[in-house]
Amino acid sequence: MKLLNLKSGVFLFVFGLVFLGASPTLFCANITVSDIRALVIEKGTENYSVSVQAQVSNHGETDDITVAIIALDMNGYQLKDVFLNGRIEKGKTKILNAFIQIPKKTYDDIFNWEWKTNK
């Protein structure tokens, strides 16, 4: 049984490495993010449908890019995170967007949207 657990652990470790190597670039140092906007598309009684978009410039190689955009309250606390994804060619800029559902109360408490960089 111990041999089986060891094999399973090795498999999971190798699978994890392969998965990480194949995953999109996250918090990439070769990108810049600007012009973050959030627009309420639909107002429900308790939830809002919101489009979040940002202009993303890729200064590195062509890649699938994922950027994290966070919503902050007036005290700087993170209320929501949104991941924007897209393939951006080397040296190009593209607007990435995502649609989210968010409770009305949470949306009303948002003071600012920011790019969450890997610090």
N, C-alpha and C positions, 0 to 999 in steps of 0.2 A: 504494500500500500504506500510506503514511503517513496518508493521509486516512481510510482504513478504521480504522487504529489510533486516530486522534483521535476518530472517531465512536464507537468501542467504549468508549474512555475516558470520553467525555461520557455515554454511556448508562449505564455502570456508576456514575458519580458521581451522576447523577440518580436511578437506581434505588436506590442506597444512601440518598440523602436521603429518598426516599419510604418505603423500608423502615423507616428510623429513626423517621420521623414516625408510622408506623402501628403500631409495636411497642408492647407493653405498658409501662406505667410501671415502671421498674426503679430501685431504690434511691430511691424517692420520699421527698421531705422531708415530705409530708403524711400519713405513716403512722407508726404505732407497732407494735412487735412485742413480744409478751410470752409467757410460759408456754410456752417451747420444750421439747418432749418428744420422746424417741426410745424406741421400743418394739420389741424384737426379736420379730418375728412367727414366724419359722422359723429354727431353728439347723441348718445343714448341717455337714458335716465340715470344710469349708474356708471357706464363705461364710455370711453371715447375711442374711436378708430383714428389713429394718428399715422401720418407719413413722416418719417424722419429721413433727411437726406443730407449729404455732405459732398463737397468737391474734393476728390482725392487725386493727387499727383504721384505718379510712380517714377522715381529717379533711379531705380535699379532695373534688373532684368524683367522681362515680361513674366507675369505671374498672376495666380489667383490671390487676390488681396482680401483680407478681412480686417476691418477696423471696428473698434469698440467705441461707441458714443454713449456718454453717460448723462443722465439728467440729475442736476443738483438742486437742492433747496437753498434758501437764502443763507443758511449757516454752513453750506458746503457739504452737506450730507448727501450721499448718493441715494436717489430714489428709484432709479430704473436704469438698466443698461440695454443697449440695442446694438446688434452686430450687423454691419453692412458688408456685403460680399460682392465681388465682381472680378472679372479678368481685365487687367489693365496692361496695355502694351508699354514697353520701355519708353520713357520720356513723354508719356501721354498723361492727360488729365481726363477724368471721367466723373460724372455725378453718380454716386451709389445711393440707393435708397432701400428702405424696409418699411413694412407696415406692421404696426403693433396695436394691441388692445391694452388700454390702461384705465384704471379706475379714475373717475372724474376728480375725486378728492386728491389723488396723487398728482394728476396733471395740473390741477390748480395750485399745488405747492411748488411746482417747478419754477426755479428762478433762472437757471442757465443750463444750456446743453454744451458739453465739452468733449473733445477727443481724449480718450483714455490712453495715454502713451505708456510704454513699458519703461518705467523709471528705475 
